[in-house]
Amino acid sequence: MVEWRNVVSNGAVLHWWDNRGNQIGFSRGNRGFIAFNNENYNMNEWLDIGLPAGVYCEVISDAKINNVCTRKSITVYTNGCAHFSILTSDFDGVIAIRIYAKL
């Protein structure tokens, strides 16, 4: 998480989304995006996140090794949108991606 913050810290908070409850997501400029689910139900949302199109390794529960995500990846499409699924059974309830975790 510290590495994510170091990469995105100069970016403005943009692309804010919330469910009017305890699910939120936002970008830090075009450097990274983070989404949280603190509800008692699953989060299953398509969000406009403002990052360049491509596949990104999730940086909290995952790692990029030899240009492969070891667990979870997020695909950003050419329209700037990506699908975020955070289950109530997920260990940490958060997904974070950053520009340097792009494959």
N, C-alpha and C positions, 0 to 999 in steps of 0.2 A: 504494500500500500504506500509506503514511503517513496518507493521508486516511481509509482504512478503520479504522486503529488509532485515530485521533482520534475517530471517530464511536462506536466500540464500547468504548473503553477503560474506561468505568464499569460495563460489564456483566460479570456473573459467567460463568465458563466452565460452560456447560450443554450438554445434548444431545450429549455425547461419543459418537463412533462410531470404531471402528477395525477393521481386518481381522486384527488380531493380527500385523501386519507394518508395512508402510510406506504404508498408506493410512489417513488419519485425517480426521475432520471434527469441528467443534465450533462452538457458537454462543457469542456474548458477549451474554448475556441475550436480549432480543428486539430487539437493535440490529443484529446482523449474524451471518453464518455464513461459515465458510471450510472448504474441503476440499482435501486434498493427495493426489497420487498419486506416490509415489516407488518404485513397483514396476516390474517388467519386463513387466507386463501391464496392460490397460485397467481402469479403475475404472468400474463401471456399477451404481450403487446408488440405491435409494430411501431417503431419510433423513428422520427427524423432526427438524426444524430449529428450531422454536419461533418463527418469524417470522409476522407476519400474512399471510393469503392475498393473493395478487397476483402480478404479474410484476415481476421485478427485473432490472436490467442488471447484468451481471457487471462488477465495477469494476477488475479488473487489466488485462484485455485489451480492455476495452470502454469506451464512454462513453454517457451519456444526453444526446442533443442534440434539442431541440424535442420532448421527451417520447417519444423513440424510442431504442431500443438500437441502437448502430451495428454490433455484431457478435453477441454472445451474450447470451441472457437465461435466467433460471431462473424457473419458475412454481412458486409455493408454493400448494398446494391448501388447502381449508378444514379438512382434518384436520391441517395443519401439516407435511405431507411435501412433499418436492421430489425430483426426479430429478437425480442428478449423474453426468455422463459425462466422465471425464478420460482421454483417450487417451495412450498412450505417445508418440505422435507430436506431441502438443500441445507448444507451445514452452515453457510455463512449468510445467505440471503442477499448477496450482492454480486454483480457482474461489473467488472471494470476492464476497459480496453484502452490502449494507448497507441500512438502513431508508430513507435518503434517495435511494437509487437505484431506488426503487419507482416504476413508471409509474402 
